[in-house]
């Protein structure tokens, strides 16, 4: 396994990025974080580790900033993205700018710098919905929202750069990730905070949409294992358990001690995919990834974190 000392985490002040930053400082001598501090990126997410990282506020589309950082690092993990489906339905332009143009700028500049490994964050949503069975890495892409279309587009550009220029690129496609520091527009933190306050929980449709759930600490470990193994290509990263949205909602209410009467079924989201399911046997066999958190344990830690930090979201 290669020995590397420096890493750049784009979007490092966001949910996954701030958790990965904390894991990375245990592994790398130098950790650089690049974040534009949009609504989803909050410098408070890096509280307590500021003195252990080099933070740069900036946009991944800014060639000069990216080039300067590339001169300093061996590994790049691109987590900078617009990721909320509801926002993409209202306007897809920010998703095109960040998720496609931004990813391509990062790709293009790889050709000019000696970066050992680049990891592009994608999503299982690029495959679309599947009624039964699981998607594998070779299945066709069939995105159904502006968000997932932007990530699928980025995947194609990244793959093209890999094939054309022989760049050291890995694409990861995870399932739904949850845990501490996630923006409260997402289901688990939103419903946790609302349940703690006794507010209504607006659940799309009948709540039967199914997702695989992966705790953020497990996902960060998967990313670092991929860095260690230094392999090109595409890897699905699956959560160990599937739950419907109504099951997740009831699990939150039970842990908070709130009544299920808080659930309010609302009109379903446009183009709402029914079921996501991916097969990550390739990751297990080639990298040896083994999630350590079941859904119950991960949800317990997540809810406890939001319970302690709820004042930050008032």
C-alpha positions in Angstrom: 0.0 0.0 0.0 1.3 3.5 -0.9 2.5 5.7 1.9 1.1 9.2 1.5 1.3 12.3 3.7 -1.0 14.9 2.2 -4.7 15.0 1.2 -7.1 17.6 -0.1 -10.8 17.3 0.8 -13.1 19.5 -1.2 -16.3 20.3 0.4 -14.6 19.6 3.7 -16.8 21.9 5.8 -19.9 20.0 4.8 -21.5 16.9 6.3 -19.4 14.1 4.9 -16.3 16.3 4.4 -16.1 17.4 8.0 -16.4 13.8 9.1 -13.7 12.7 6.6 -11.5 15.5 7.7 -11.6 14.2 11.3 -10.7 10.7 10.1 -8.0 12.1 7.8 -6.0 14.0 10.4 -5.4 10.6 12.1 -3.8 9.3 8.9 -2.2 12.2 7.0 0.5 14.7 8.2 -1.1 17.5 6.1 -4.9 17.9 5.5 -6.1 20.6 3.2 -9.8 21.6 3.1 -11.3 23.6 0.3 -14.8 24.8 0.7 -16.9 27.6 -0.7 -19.0 27.8 2.5 -22.4 27.8 0.8 -25.4 27.1 2.9 -24.4 23.4 3.3 -20.8 24.2 4.2 -20.3 25.5 7.7 -17.0 26.4 9.3 -18.5 25.3 12.6 -18.4 21.8 11.3 -14.6 21.9 11.6 -14.6 23.3 15.2 -12.0 21.6 17.3 -9.8 20.6 14.4 -9.0 24.0 12.9 -5.4 24.0 14.1 -4.8 20.6 12.6 -5.8 21.5 9.0 -5.1 24.1 6.3 -8.5 25.6 5.4 -9.0 27.5 2.1 -12.2 29.2 1.3 -12.9 29.0 -2.4 -14.7 27.5 -5.3 -13.5 24.2 -7.0 -14.1 26.0 -10.3 -11.3 28.5 -9.6 -8.3 27.2 -11.5 -5.7 29.2 -9.7 -6.8 28.2 -6.2 -7.0 24.5 -7.2 -3.7 24.5 -8.9 -1.9 26.0 -5.9 -3.4 23.3 -3.6 -2.6 20.5 -6.1 1.1 21.5 -5.8 0.9 20.5 -2.1 -1.1 17.2 -2.1 -0.8 13.6 -3.1 -4.5 12.6 -2.6 -7.7 14.5 -3.6 -11.2 13.5 -2.5 -13.9 15.6 -4.2 -16.9 15.9 -1.9 -17.9 19.4 -3.0 -21.4 19.2 -4.4 -24.9 20.4 -4.4 -26.8 17.3 -3.1 -30.4 18.1 -2.1 -32.9 16.7 -4.6 -35.7 19.1 -3.6 -33.4 22.1 -4.3 -32.4 20.6 -7.7 -36.1 20.3 -8.7 -36.5 24.0 -8.0 -33.4 25.0 -9.9 -30.8 22.7 -11.5 -28.3 25.4 -12.5 -26.3 25.4 -9.2 -26.0 21.6 -9.5 -24.7 21.9 -13.1 -22.2 24.5 -11.9 -20.8 22.7 -8.9 -21.4 19.0 -9.7 -20.4 19.0 -13.4 -18.3 22.1 -14.1 -16.6 21.9 -10.8 -15.7 18.2 -11.1 -14.4 18.8 -14.6 -12.1 21.6 -13.5 -10.7 19.3 -10.9 -10.2 16.6 -13.5 -8.6 18.9 -16.1 -6.0 20.2 -13.6 -5.0 16.7 -12.7 -3.1 16.6 -16.0 -0.9 19.4 -14.9 0.0 18.1 -11.4 1.5 15.1 -9.8 -1.5 13.9 -7.8 -1.3 10.2 -6.9 -5.0 9.5 -6.4 -8.3 11.3 -7.1 -11.6 10.1 -5.7 -14.9 11.4 -7.1 -18.0 11.2 -4.9 -21.0 10.1 -6.8 -24.3 8.5 -5.6 -26.4 5.4 -6.0 -29.1 7.7 -7.5 -27.3 7.7 -10.8 -28.7 4.3 -11.4 -32.3 5.3 -10.8 -34.9 3.2 -9.1 -35.1 -0.6 -9.1 -38.1 -2.7 -8.1 -36.1 -5.7 -7.0 -32.5 -6.9 -7.1 -29.5 -4.6 -7.0 -27.5 -2.5 -9.4 -23.8 -3.2 -10.0 -21.1 -0.9 -11.3 -21.5 -1.9 -14.9 -25.3 -1.2 -15.1 -26.5 1.7 -17.2 -27.1 5.1 -15.6 -30.8 6.2 -15.5 -31.0 9.3 -13.3 -34.4 10.8 -12.5 -33.8 14.2 -10.9 -31.6 17.2 -11.9 -29.4 16.3 -8.9 -28.8 12.7 -9.9 -28.4 13.8 -13.6 -25.7 16.2 -12.6 -23.8 13.5 -10.7 -24.2 11.0 -13.6 -22.9 13.7 -16.0 -19.9 14.2 -13.7 -19.3 10.4 -13.6 -19.2 10.3 -17.4 -16.7 13.2 -17.6 -14.6 11.7 -14.9 -14.6 8.3 -16.6 -13.7 10.0 -19.9 -10.7 11.7 -18.3 -9.6 8.4 -16.8 -9.8 6.6 -20.1 -8.4 9.4 -22.3 -5.6 10.7 -20.1 -4.9 7.6 -18.0 -5.5 9.6 -14.8 -5.5 8.0 -11.3 -9.2 8.2 -10.7 -11.7 6.3 -8.6 -15.5 6.9 -8.6 -17.5 5.9 -5.5 -21.2 5.5 -5.5 -22.6 5.3 -2.0 -26.1 4.7 -0.7 -27.8 7.2 1.7 -25.3 8.4 4.2 -26.4 9.8 7.6 -24.7 10.9 10.8 -23.5 13.9 12.8 -23.2 17.3 11.1 -25.6 16.6 8.3 -27.6 19.6 7.1 -31.1 19.6 8.6 -32.8 19.6 5.1 -32.1 15.8 4.9 -34.6 13.3 6.3 -32.9 12.0 9.5 -31.6 15.3 10.9 -34.7 17.1 9.9 -37.1 14.7 11.5 -34.9 14.3 14.6 -34.8 18.0 15.3 -38.5 18.4 14.6 -39.4 15.4 16.8 -37.3 16.8 19.6 -39.3 20.1 19.4 -42.6 18.3 19.1 -43.1 19.6 15.5 -44.9 17.8 12.7 -42.8 15.5 10.4 -43.8 16.0 6.8 -43.4 12.6 5.1 -43.6 12.3 1.3 -46.3 10.0 -0.1 -47.0 7.0 2.0 -43.4 6.7 3.3 -42.8 3.4 1.5 -39.8 4.6 -0.5 -36.8 2.3 0.4 -33.2 3.3 0.8 -30.0 1.6 2.0 -28.5 3.5 5.0 -24.8 3.9 5.6 -23.3 5.5 8.7 -20.9 8.3 7.8 -18.0 6.9 9.9 -18.2 3.7 7.8 -18.2 5.6 4.6 -15.2 7.6 5.6 -13.4 4.4 6.4 -14.3 3.1 3.0 -12.8 6.2 1.3 -9.6 5.8 3.2 -9.4 2.1 2.4 -9.8 2.9 -1.3 -7.0 5.5 -1.0 -4.8 2.8 0.6 -5.5 0.2 -2.1 -4.8 2.8 -4.9 -7.1 1.3 -7.5 -8.8 2.9 -10.5 -12.5 2.4 -11.5 -15.9 2.5 -9.9 -17.0 1.2 -6.6 -20.5 1.0 -5.1 -20.5 1.5 -1.3 -23.7 0.0 0.2 -25.3 0.5 3.5 -25.7 -2.7 5.5 -29.5 -2.4 5.9 -32.5 -1.2 3.9 -35.3 0.8 5.5 -38.4 2.5 4.1 -38.8 6.2 5.0 -41.7 5.4 7.3 -39.6 2.8 9.1 -36.8 5.4 9.6 -39.3 8.0 10.8 -40.9 5.7 13.4 -37.4 4.6 14.6 -36.6 8.3 15.2 -39.8 8.9 17.0 -39.3 5.9 19.2 -35.8 7.0 20.2 -36.8 10.6 20.9 -39.9 9.4 22.8 -42.3 11.2 20.6 -45.7 10.1 19.3 -46.3 8.8 15.8 -49.1 11.3 15.6 -46.5 13.8 14.6 -46.2 12.1 11.2 -47.9 14.2 8.5 -48.2 12.5 5.1 -47.7 15.1 2.3 -47.9 15.1 -1.5 -45.1 13.0 -2.9 -42.0 14.7 -4.4 -41.9 14.9 -8.2 -40.0 12.0 -9.8 -39.5 10.3 -6.4 -37.6 7.1 -6.9 -39.3 4.1 -5.2 -36.3 2.0 -4.3 -32.5 2.3 -4.4 -30.4 -0.9 -4.1 -26.8 -1.5 -5.0 -24.4 -4.4 -4.8 -21.0 -3.6 -3.3 -19.5 -7.1 -3.5 -16.7 -5.6 -5.7 -15.7 -3.3 -2.9 -15.9 -6.1 -0.3 -13.8 -8.5 -2.4 -11.2 -6.1 -3.7 -10.8 -3.7 -0.8 -12.2 -5.7 2.1 -14.7 -3.1 3.2 -16.9 -4.2 6.1 -19.3 -1.7 7.7 -19.0 -1.6 11.5 -22.3 0.2 12.2 -25.7 -1.4 11.9 -28.6 1.0 11.3 -29.8 1.0 14.9 -26.3 1.8 16.3 -25.7 4.5 13.8 -29.1 6.1 14.4 -28.5 6.0 18.2 -25.3 7.9 17.8 -26.8 10.4 15.3 -29.8 11.2 17.4 -27.7 11.7 20.5 -25.4 14.1 18.6 -28.4 16.2 17.4 -29.9 16.1 20.9 -26.6 17.7 22.3 -26.3 20.2 19.4 -29.9 21.1 18.8 -29.3 24.7 19.9 -27.1 25.2 16.8 -30.1 24.5 14.6 -32.6 26.8 16.2 
